[in-house]
Amino acid sequence: MAEKIYAGKSVSVTDDGYLTDASQWTKEIAAEIAKEEGIDITDKHYAVIDFIREKTLKGEALTIRSIGKSGVVDTKGFYDLFPGAPLKKASRIAGIAKPSSCV
Amino acid sequence: MKRIVILGAGTGGTIMANKLRKALERDEWEITIVDKEPNHYYQPGFLFIPFGIYGKNDVVKSKAGFIPAGVKFIINEIDRVEPDSSKVYLTNGQTLSYDFLIVASGTHIKPSETPGLQGREWRKSIFDFYTHDGAIALHNFLKTWEGGNMVINIAELPFKCPVAPLEFAFLADEFFVKKGIRDKVNIIYSTPLSGAFTKPKATKMLGELLKEKNIQIVPDFYLERVDDENKNLVSYDGRELPFDLLTIVPVNMGADFIARSGMGDDLNYVATNKHTLRSDNWENIFVLGDASNIPTSKAGSVVHFASEILFENIMSAIEGRPLLAKFDGHSNCYIETGFGKGSLIDFNYETEPLPGTYPLPGMGPFGLLKNTRINHYGKVMFRWIYWHLLLKGKELPLESQMTMAGKEL
């Protein structure tokens, strides 16, 4: 665990760079983490991130499939927004824990 | 007369029928079990069929032989459940009322979920090894195949028996070596996971084993469609994997009647309390094994361990007591690694698979995350245990709760 400064605010993050406390998250922090992931954040990204935060904070576990069926974005679009590993990148930018696929 | 209805006469449903019939008075409780399929398949055996290790008749027996006397067995498709009125409707027009329902209808492959998968190449150069038919068709194909790109793919998570495609890769390697054509076959293992497995220590051990056997791993590959004209797998991020032979674990989903009943999530799994195994939404419904959404492996060992917890809790519910038994997500999987060896993993909700030894009175200890001959014999022996003890709900020298004894942190 470490402290990191994003948007002038100190937050604690895991070794993989995921926020440990989702309540420390702000939109500005998201933009800076996105930059680290090579992403220029847009409203489309925020729409997906808001959805992910809302569901996750309600205790629902998300998958690429369930996000692709959510109506917010389709799977292809999700990959376009967060190339490579969309759920991992989007979770990190959304300030929630690293997604763990159960076995 | 009070009624228990069990949906699904696979591993879990059959175990529950046996346990409950023994425990409940026949003049007070009627037990009915429903399944559309008359045959019981020993599913761990499917893996061996493509390579000619098991024949097609080695893995199938009649379900009826495992349902105890005093339990009504109906072979029919389930149309839907009406959980609010505690009724099950069958497609033949029959209606079953229940006091308690156990959903044990499993998970099944759904190749139709992936565009192009069931097109012109299905069962020609594309095979699954999760069905009896698929495993036999692949066996026939492999008899004359001369080599090329063999791509193993996992289409979606979660899927039944998460170690099976790895075992398939290891056994394929052995098969082609012994056939003398290993140098003509590229084995490519493509998975939506970031490595060979989900948890770090097992991923490392299994990843090294893949490397040792010259099996190429393509991680983070999430299948969008199969281009059957050009024989390519296409991922959502536009990567292509050409194949001459595709052996795939298609999308897995719970039973269709779960969707028709409005009881499941987008993959037809029923929301279930991961400790009590009772449905989140209906007090008189319990869910056993692959049909549930509990966050552990979809695997026979889980069903077996969970059945003991579910049995205790349904007996408590019947007697109006609180549900005190708590499932810990315990899973225990033998992993065939080829050339007469095997590995073993043992884990639960909280503890990832760790190296060490697994104590088993009479036979063990087995090596955890180690590649040994005794582990392979454990797997071979298990088929006998399955048919003769496990399905009948008899005591096995295995604890339903995971133990840390022998594990190395």
Chai-1 contact restraints between the chains, C-beta under 6 A:
chainA,res_idxA,chainB,res_idxB,connection_type,confidence,min_distance_angstrom,max_distance_angstrom,comment,restraint_id
A,S66,B,D266,contact,1.0,0.0,6.0,A-B,restraint_1
A,K69,B,D266,contact,1.0,0.0,6.0,A-B,restraint_2
A,T75,B,Y236,contact,1.0,0.0,6.0,A-B,restraint_3
A,K76,B,Y236,contact,1.0,0.0,6.0,A-B,restraint_4
A,Y79,B,Y236,contact,1.0,0.0,6.0,A-B,restraint_5
A,Y79,B,D237,contact,1.0,0.0,6.0,A-B,restraint_6
A,A85,B,D220,contact,1.0,0.0,6.0,A-B,restraint_7
A,S101,B,L157,contact,1.0,0.0,6.0,A-B,restraint_8
A,S101,B,T198,contact,1.0,0.0,6.0,A-B,restraint_9
A,C102,B,P295,contact,1.0,0.0,6.0,A-B,restraint_10
A,V103,B,P162,contact,1.0,0.0,6.0,A-B,restraint_11
A,V103,B,T198,contact,1.0,0.0,6.0,A-B,restraint_12
A,V103,B,S297,contact,1.0,0.0,6.0,A-B,restraint_13
